[in-house]
């Protein structure tokens, strides 16, 4: 775990370069910070079209959101998060993140279809779980696009 692939020519454009140009580390760091995910202790590096995240986040959710927030950037084809850990809490030491589940949106998808595909037939109403898991990067459940990567959280029993 640690390297996550994205579609390079899909996502939010940062900076002034061409569509295939990766944004600089400063622009990606600002984009990450703009979501208010509690990623103040995360350092961003850009190596060609790959973002490298290093540091600590508060929990698994922040880990996954950080990966998605920077990966869904135009010009980025992968995110390396092997050196991104979950912060220590009184009852748990610093730990590596669990393997997240991500889904790449296809043409014709909506959150209902994605929920049924990921959670099973008849579970389309769980689309709200996927929407909430991807906030603040998603502002509206109907505003998803092909190539966008979404995090798919486990369902609480």
Buried (B, 14 or more C-beta within 10 A) or exposed (E): EBEBBBBBEBBBBBBEBEEEBBBBBEBBBEBBBEBEBBBEEBEBBBEEBBBBBBBBBBEBBBBBBBBBBBBBBBBBBBBBBEBBBBBEEEEEEEEBBEEBEBBBBEEEBEBBBBBBBBBEEEBBEBBEBBBEBBEEBBEEBEEBEEBBBBBBBEEEE
